[in-house]
Amino acid sequence: MSHRFGLKGNIALMVSHCAGMIDLVALPLWIGVLVASYHLDTQQAGGLVTLFLLGAVCASILIAPRFKQLNRRVVASVGFLVSGLSFLAASQTTDYIQLAVLHVMAGLSASAALSMAHGTFARGHNPHRLFAIAGFMLGVLGFVFMGATPNITKALGGHSLFVIFAGIMLIAALVCAVAFPSFTLNSEEEAQDKVSSATKIPRSVWYGIVGISLMAVTQAMTFSFMERVGHERGFATDSITLVLVALALINIVAAALAGVFEKRISERVVLFSGPVLQIVLSNIMMNSSGFVFYAVSAAFFVSLMIFTHTFVFGLLARLDTSGRAMAATPAMVMIGAAIGPILGGSIVKSVGYHGIGIAALVFGVISLFCFMRIFQRSSEAVQSEPVA
């Protein structure tokens, strides 16, 4: 039940992924602008970003089970349109309540669109490779974003960040309206599809969902305050910006390597290594007083999530052939990411930046356990199958 979407369809999916996952590359600048330009404390700034991500989670949870019944092109194009208009409105106000409402609206609508894209990814000929290419394109967007946005916000003011977000969403809306792919099933595929839809999502898939969600908590919690901790350590703004640009370049390479090494590296090795390395990098970034250690850990931090998530996506797409779980990818990632900014801001406000490293250790250990259970449950399922 795999499909090829053609060049236009693949471009629409890539653009959808980049727009819908913009928080993955924008978090430190987003938090930084809210603190520096809007004069919010870390908890308030983290709270606004968390509202965007909570909206994204709610939309994904509601949309994913209805993936096959909805008009995917309409949902994707209208979703990005509403998100773009919400960000445009956010650029015109400094009132916290208004910003909060607009963040929720932007998250709800962008995630509804993104769920359509990720559910379609899972029905593609090679979900792992498609997701790797999407990660590569997100890395390219991140490189441009990190290189240009700090100078734009410095010159024009913090509100220009929301104008940039609005532009990205509106471009995605246009592309989806014109080129979002559709697929049809023949009678045999429809029969198989009904069987897979009626079947419960395997328990091993749920372990994968929890594991990647917890990695997303650590990702958002740490990365949201990457810029702030750099300033607290006394590092120059230009130096931190350079780290962000290097980070974006490494993200591009990581996404490409995730596609290249699809058959060359064991999924087990990637999933077991990801949480451990994330713990190490998070603690170095949050505790190091030297710029070199800070810069290296920060530069590789996001790429680790991109690389690991690509393998998780490919594995779970094979374990759940209905596509329902993969349509909920925004919820998997953003339910963790939603907790991250507000949790990180509260930890920093209460105990300091080193507390983020301690929290990363806790979440990382649980995530590793969940990933181990994926393979244990898969083995148990194979062993329990009746022999013909």
Secondary structure, DSSP 8 states (H G I E B T S, - for coil): --B--HHHHHHHHHHHHHHHTHHHHHHHHHHHHHHHTS---HHHHHHHHHHHHHHHHHHHHHHGGGTTTS-HHHHHHHHHHHHHHHHHHHTT---HHHHHHHHHHHHHHHHHHHHHHHHHHHTBS-HHHHHHHHHHHHHHHHHHHHHHHHHHHHHH-THHHHHHHHHHHHHHHHHHHHH-------HHHHHHHHHHHHS---HHHHHHHHHHHHHHHHHHHHHTTHHHHHHHTT--HHHHHHHHHHHHHHHHHHHHHHHHTTTTS-HHHHHHHHHHHHHHHHHHHHH--SHHHHHHHHHHHHHHHHHHHHHHHHHHHHH-TTSHHHHTHHHHHHHHHHHHHHHHHHHHHHT-THHHHHHHHHHHHHHHHHHHHHHHHHHHHHHHS---
